[in-house]
Amino acid sequence: MTAPSTFGLSSEARNLHWLLTNLVEEVPGILSVAVVSSDGLLLLSSDPGSNDAARRARGERPTGPRGSSADLATVVSGIGSLTVGAARLMDSGAVKHTMVAMDEGSLFVMSISDGSLLGVHGSADCDMSVVAYHMALFVGRAGHVLTPELRSELRQSLESQSTGSTR
C-alpha cells in the first residue's frame, strides 16, 4: 500500500493511518479497506490503485471495486444501511458486523462507533476468521478516537489529496 501523506495531520489521524496501513500489510488476502462515516462519506482508505498494479504485475486479473476507494465506501455504506434497517425491522438490536462471501472474494463490514463503518474487501482465499479478528482489533483501537473533529480532519485531508491529484 502506498501510504498517503500524513504531513500536517494530528497525532490521532496519523495513528489511524498507521493502523489502516498495518491492517492491509499484515493480513494476507486483504485487497482494499475503507473507513466510512455514518453519512456515507469516505474518511480513510487503503490505496486500491497500488493493489491493482501489484495484481497486474503478478499476472492476476483485476478484482474488487472498479473505480476507486470511493466505490468500496459506497458499497460499505449501502450494506451498513441495509443491515441497520433489517435489524430494526427484526427488533434485534445493533448490527455488529456483516460478511458477504462471493465466488471471487469477500466483503466484511464492521461497526466502529456512532455509525462509522470499517469495510474490507478480501480475496477469495483469505482466512475470514483472521480478517475478522484484525478488523475487531482495528475497531477497538480506532473507535474511541474517531471523534467528530477527527472525522472532519480526515475528510478534509482526503478532499485536499483528491484536489491536489487532479491538478
Backbone as numpy.savetxt, mean C-alpha at the origin, in Angstrom:
# Nx Ny Nz CAx CAy CAz Cx Cy Cz
13.07 -1.61 -4.82 12.23 -0.43 -4.82 13.11 0.80 -4.82
12.77 1.75 -5.65 13.46 3.02 -5.66 12.81 3.89 -4.62
13.57 4.26 -3.61 13.00 5.04 -2.52 12.75 6.46 -2.98
11.56 7.00 -2.68 11.30 8.39 -3.00 12.13 9.28 -2.09
12.34 10.49 -2.53 13.10 11.43 -1.72 12.35 11.74 -0.44
13.02 11.64 0.68 12.40 11.96 1.96 12.98 13.25 2.53
13.74 13.96 1.71 14.34 15.22 2.15 13.24 16.21 2.52
13.37 16.82 3.68 12.42 17.82 4.12 11.19 17.26 4.82
11.09 15.95 4.94 9.94 15.36 5.62 10.22 15.23 7.12
9.16 15.16 7.88 9.29 14.97 9.33 9.87 13.59 9.61
10.32 13.39 10.83 10.89 12.09 11.19 9.82 11.00 11.11
8.56 11.32 11.44 7.49 10.33 11.34 7.26 9.91 9.89
7.27 10.87 8.98 7.07 10.57 7.55 8.24 9.75 7.02
9.47 10.11 7.40 10.64 9.33 6.97 10.57 7.91 7.52
10.10 7.78 8.76 9.97 6.46 9.38 8.95 5.60 8.62
7.82 6.18 8.23 6.83 5.43 7.46 7.39 5.02 6.10
8.13 5.90 5.45 8.78 5.54 4.19 9.72 4.35 4.40
10.48 4.40 5.49 11.41 3.32 5.78 10.66 2.01 6.03
9.57 2.07 6.82 8.78 0.88 7.10 8.22 0.27 5.81
7.74 1.12 4.91 7.18 0.63 3.65 8.27 0.01 2.78
9.40 0.67 2.69 10.53 0.14 1.91 10.96 -1.21 2.48
11.04 -1.30 3.79 11.43 -2.54 4.45 10.42 -3.65 4.16
9.15 -3.33 4.20 8.10 -4.32 3.91 8.28 -4.89 2.50
8.48 -4.03 1.53 8.61 -4.47 0.14 9.90 -5.27 -0.08
10.98 -4.80 0.51 12.27 -5.45 0.26 12.46 -6.74 1.05
11.84 -6.86 2.21 12.08 -8.01 3.08 11.11 -9.17 2.88
9.96 -8.91 2.28 8.94 -9.95 2.17 8.89 -10.46 0.73
9.27 -11.71 0.51 9.26 -12.26 -0.85 7.85 -12.29 -1.43
7.74 -11.92 -2.69 6.46 -12.00 -3.38 5.64 -10.74 -3.38
6.05 -9.71 -2.65 5.30 -8.46 -2.68 5.67 -7.71 -3.96
4.64 -7.35 -4.73 4.85 -6.64 -5.98 4.68 -5.13 -5.83
3.68 -4.71 -5.08 3.49 -3.29 -4.82 2.66 -3.09 -3.57
2.80 -1.90 -2.99 2.15 -1.57 -1.73 1.61 -0.15 -1.82
0.44 0.07 -1.22 -0.13 1.42 -1.15 -0.76 1.63 0.22
-0.54 2.83 0.76 -1.24 3.27 1.97 -2.23 4.32 1.49
-3.50 4.11 1.84 -4.59 4.94 1.35 -5.32 5.56 2.53
-5.66 6.85 2.39 -6.42 7.53 3.45 -7.87 7.08 3.42
-8.61 7.46 4.45 -10.02 7.06 4.55 -10.86 7.62 3.41
-10.41 8.71 2.79 -11.15 9.27 1.66 -10.62 8.78 0.32
-9.78 7.75 0.34 -9.34 7.11 -0.90 -8.12 7.71 -1.56
-7.47 8.64 -0.90 -6.28 9.27 -1.49 -5.02 8.48 -1.16
-4.18 8.33 -2.16 -2.90 7.66 -1.96 -2.02 8.52 -1.07
-1.47 7.92 -0.01 -0.58 8.62 0.91 0.86 8.20 0.75
1.08 6.93 0.49 2.42 6.36 0.47 2.37 5.12 -0.39
3.43 4.90 -1.19 3.41 3.70 -2.03 4.81 3.24 -2.35
4.89 1.98 -2.75 6.13 1.47 -3.32 6.18 1.99 -4.74
7.26 1.77 -5.41 7.40 2.25 -6.78 7.14 1.09 -7.73
5.89 0.93 -8.21 5.61 -0.20 -9.08 6.36 -0.14 -10.40
6.80 1.03 -10.83 7.57 1.13 -12.06 8.88 0.35 -11.98
9.56 0.44 -10.84 10.81 -0.31 -10.70 10.53 -1.80 -10.58
9.41 -2.17 -9.97 9.05 -3.58 -9.90 8.77 -4.13 -11.28
8.05 -3.37 -12.12 7.76 -3.80 -13.49 9.05 -3.93 -14.30
9.97 -2.97 -14.12 11.24 -3.03 -14.84 12.04 -4.26 -14.44
12.04 -4.57 -13.15 12.76 -5.76 -12.67 12.16 -7.03 -13.25
10.84 -7.10 -13.32 10.19 -8.29 -13.90 10.52 -8.42 -15.38
10.50 -7.30 -16.10 10.84 -7.35 -17.54 12.27 -7.81 -17.74
13.18 -7.36 -16.87 14.58 -7.76 -16.97 14.74 -9.26 -16.75
13.87 -9.85 -15.91 13.92 -11.29 -15.67 13.12 -12.06 -16.71
12.50 -11.35 -17.66 11.73 -12.01 -18.70 10.34 -12.41 -18.29
9.84 -11.89 -17.16 8.50 -12.22 -16.70 7.50 -11.26 -17.33
6.26 -11.73 -17.46 5.24 -10.87 -18.04 4.76 -9.86 -17.00
4.32 -8.67 -17.46 3.85 -7.66 -16.52 2.62 -8.14 -15.76
2.54 -7.77 -14.49 1.39 -8.10 -13.67 1.00 -6.88 -12.87
-0.15 -6.95 -12.25 -0.53 -5.94 -11.29 -1.24 -4.75 -11.88
-1.46 -3.75 -11.04 -2.14 -2.55 -11.51 -1.44 -1.99 -12.73
-2.21 -1.68 -13.76 -1.66 -1.35 -15.06 -0.88 -0.05 -15.12
-1.39 1.00 -14.48 -0.78 2.30 -14.70 0.17 2.76 -13.64
-0.25 2.76 -12.41 0.56 3.38 -11.38 0.12 2.90 -10.00
0.81 3.42 -9.00 0.42 3.10 -7.64 -0.95 3.68 -7.33
-1.36 4.71 -8.07 -2.71 5.26 -7.88 -3.76 4.22 -8.24
-3.47 3.35 -9.22 -4.41 2.28 -9.57 -4.59 1.31 -8.40
-3.49 0.93 -7.76 -3.58 0.05 -6.60 -4.36 0.75 -5.49
-4.11 2.03 -5.29 -4.83 2.78 -4.26 -6.33 2.80 -4.54
-6.71 2.93 -5.80 -8.12 2.92 -6.17 -8.77 1.59 -5.85
-8.09 0.50 -6.20 -8.61 -0.84 -5.92 -8.71 -1.06 -4.42
-7.68 -0.69 -3.68 -7.67 -0.86 -2.22 -8.80 -0.07 -1.58
-8.98 1.17 -2.01 -10.05 2.00 -1.48 -11.42 1.40 -1.78
-11.61 0.92 -3.00 -12.89 0.31 -3.37 -13.20 -0.94 -2.58
-12.21 -1.81 -2.44 -12.41 -3.04 -1.66 -12.65 -2.70 -0.20
-11.91 -1.74 0.32 -12.12 -1.32 1.70 -13.53 -0.81 1.92
-14.01 0.01 1.01 -15.36 0.55 1.10 -16.42 -0.54 1.01
-16.23 -1.45 0.08 -17.17 -2.56 -0.11 -17.25 -3.44 1.14
-16.12 -3.77 1.72 -16.12 -4.65 2.88 -16.68 -3.96 4.12
-16.46 -2.66 4.25 -17.04 -1.92 5.37 -18.56 -1.91 5.24
-19.07 -1.70 4.02 -20.51 -1.75 3.78 -21.09 -3.13 4.07
-20.38 -4.17 3.66 -20.84 -5.54 3.93 -20.89 -5.82 5.42
-19.86 -5.37 6.15 -19.82 -5.59 7.60 -20.98 -4.87 8.29
-21.31 -3.67 7.81 -22.44 -2.94 8.39 -23.75 -3.68 8.12
-23.92 -4.14 6.89 -25.14 -4.88 6.55 -25.29 -6.15 7.37
-24.17 -6.77 7.66 -24.19 -8.03 8.42 -24.08 -7.80 9.92
-23.99 -6.52 10.31 -23.87 -6.16 11.71 -22.76 -6.96 12.39
-21.57 -6.93 11.75 -20.46 -7.77 12.21 -19.26 -7.01 12.75
-19.40 -5.73 12.97 -18.29 -4.96 13.52 -17.32 -4.49 12.45
-16.18 -4.03 12.90 -15.18 -3.45 12.00 -14.47 -4.52 11.17
-14.08 -4.13 9.95 -13.31 -5.02 9.07 -11.84 -4.88 9.47
-11.19 -5.99 9.71 -9.77 -5.98 10.09 -8.87 -6.17 8.88
-9.21 -7.15 8.03 -8.42 -7.39 6.84 -9.24 -8.15 5.80
-8.81 -8.02 4.56 -9.47 -8.68 3.44 -8.39 -9.29 2.56
-8.64 -10.47 2.04 -7.70 -11.10 1.13 -8.44 -11.57 -0.10
-7.86 -11.28 -1.26 -8.41 -11.75 -2.53 -7.34 -12.61 -3.18
-7.64 -13.88 -3.36 -6.70 -14.79 -4.02 -7.13 -14.95 -5.47
-6.20 -14.73 -6.39 -6.46 -14.82 -7.82 -5.53 -15.86 -8.44
-5.79 -16.25 -9.66 -4.93 -17.23 -10.34 -3.49 -16.74 -10.43
-3.31 -15.46 -10.70 -1.97 -14.92 -10.96 -1.45 -14.00 -9.86
-2.10 -13.96 -8.72 -1.63 -13.08 -7.65 -2.61 -13.00 -6.51
-2.29 -12.12 -5.57 -3.11 -11.92 -4.38 -3.19 -10.45 -4.06
-4.26 -10.08 -3.40 -4.43 -8.71 -2.93 -4.83 -8.78 -1.46
-4.12 -8.03 -0.65 -4.38 -7.98 0.78 -4.71 -6.55 1.15
-5.75 -6.36 1.95 -6.12 -5.03 2.43 -6.30 -5.14 3.93
-5.64 -4.23 4.66 -5.69 -4.26 6.12 -5.94 -2.85 6.64
-6.81 -2.73 7.62 -7.09 -1.43 8.25 -5.88 -0.99 9.06
-5.56 0.30 8.93 -4.46 0.85 9.73 -5.03 1.59 10.92
-5.71 2.69 10.66 -6.35 3.46 11.72 -7.35 4.40 11.09
-8.37 4.74 11.81 -9.44 5.66 11.41 -9.77 5.64 9.92
-9.86 4.46 9.34 -10.26 4.33 7.94 -9.12 4.23 6.96
-7.90 4.52 7.37 -6.75 4.37 6.47 -6.51 2.88 6.23
-5.97 2.57 5.05 -5.80 1.17 4.67 -4.39 0.93 4.13
-3.91 -0.28 4.34 -2.68 -0.77 3.74 -3.07 -1.82 2.73
-2.66 -1.64 1.49 -2.95 -2.60 0.44 -1.67 -3.18 -0.12
-1.64 -4.50 -0.29 -0.46 -5.17 -0.82 -0.88 -6.07 -1.98
-0.20 -5.90 -3.10 -0.39 -6.80 -4.24 0.76 -7.79 -4.22
0.43 -9.08 -4.11 1.45 -10.11 -4.03 1.43 -11.01 -5.25
2.54 -11.66 -5.50 2.63 -12.61 -6.61 1.84 -13.87 -6.29
1.63 -14.68 -7.30 0.85 -15.92 -7.13 1.53 -16.88 -6.15
2.85 -16.83 -6.09 3.57 -17.78 -5.24 3.98 -17.20 -3.89
3.46 -16.03 -3.52 3.82 -15.47 -2.21 3.18 -16.30 -1.10
3.81 -16.32 0.03 3.28 -17.00 1.20 2.32 -16.04 1.89
1.03 -16.30 1.77 0.02 -15.37 2.27 0.14 -15.13 3.76
0.51 -16.13 4.53 0.62 -15.95 5.97 1.80 -15.04 6.32
2.89 -15.13 5.56 4.05 -14.26 5.79 3.70 -12.82 5.44
3.03 -12.63 4.30 2.62 -11.28 3.90 1.69 -10.68 4.95
0.69 -11.44 5.38 -0.26 -10.94 6.38 0.44 -10.60 7.69
1.39 -11.43 8.10 2.13 -11.17 9.33 2.90 -9.85 9.24
3.61 -9.65 8.13 4.40 -8.43 7.98 3.51 -7.19 7.80
2.35 -7.38 7.19 1.41 -6.26 7.10 0.93 -5.87 8.51
0.64 -6.87 9.35 0.20 -6.59 10.71 1.30 -5.85 11.49
2.56 -6.22 11.27 3.66 -5.50 11.91 3.69 -4.05 11.46
3.54 -3.83 10.14 3.52 -2.46 9.60 2.39 -1.67 10.23
1.20 -2.26 10.26 0.02 -1.58 10.82 0.25 -1.24 12.29
0.82 -2.17 13.04 1.10 -1.93 14.45 2.07 -0.79 14.67
3.03 -0.68 13.77 4.05 0.37 13.91 3.57 1.71 13.34
2.74 1.68 12.30 2.33 2.90 11.62 1.05 3.50 12.17
0.18 2.66 12.72 -1.14 3.12 13.12 -1.15 4.29 14.08
-0.30 4.27 15.06 -0.33 5.33 16.08 0.29 6.64 15.61
1.08 6.62 14.54 1.70 7.86 14.06 0.98 8.46 12.86
0.01 7.75 12.31 -0.69 8.23 11.11 -1.78 9.22 11.51
-1.34 10.38 11.98 -2.23 11.45 12.42 -2.72 12.24 11.21
-3.74 13.06 11.39 -4.19 13.91 10.28 -3.07 14.80 9.73
-2.21 15.29 10.62 -1.10 16.13 10.17 -0.13 15.34 9.30
0.17 14.10 9.70 1.09 13.28 8.93 0.47 12.87 7.61
-0.82 12.54 7.60 -1.50 12.21 6.34 -1.43 13.38 5.37
-1.62 14.59 5.88 -1.55 15.78 5.04 -0.13 15.97 4.49
0.86 15.78 5.33 2.25 15.90 4.89 2.60 14.87 3.81
2.16 13.62 4.00 2.43 12.57 3.02 1.73 12.88 1.69
0.51 13.34 1.76 -0.24 13.68 0.55 0.44 14.82 -0.20
0.85 15.85 0.51 1.55 16.98 -0.13 2.86 16.52 -0.75
3.57 15.62 -0.08 4.82 15.09 -0.61 4.60 14.35 -1.92
3.55 13.51 -1.98 3.23 12.79 -3.22 2.86 13.75 -4.34
2.08 14.77 -4.01 1.66 15.74 -5.03 2.85 16.51 -5.57
3.78 16.89 -4.70 4.96 17.62 -5.17 5.88 16.73 -6.00
5.96 15.42 -5.66 6.77 14.49 -6.46 6.17 14.32 -7.84
4.84 14.18 -7.93 4.21 13.98 -9.23 4.25 15.25 -10.07
4.16 16.39 -9.44 4.28 17.66 -10.16 5.70 17.84 -10.69
6.67 17.47 -9.86 8.07 17.58 -10.27 8.45 16.63 -11.37
7.81 15.44 -11.41 8.16 14.45 -12.43 7.51 14.73 -13.77
6.48 15.59 -13.82 5.81 15.88 -15.09 6.37 17.14 -15.73
7.30 17.78 -15.09 7.86 19.01 -15.66 8.99 18.70 -16.60
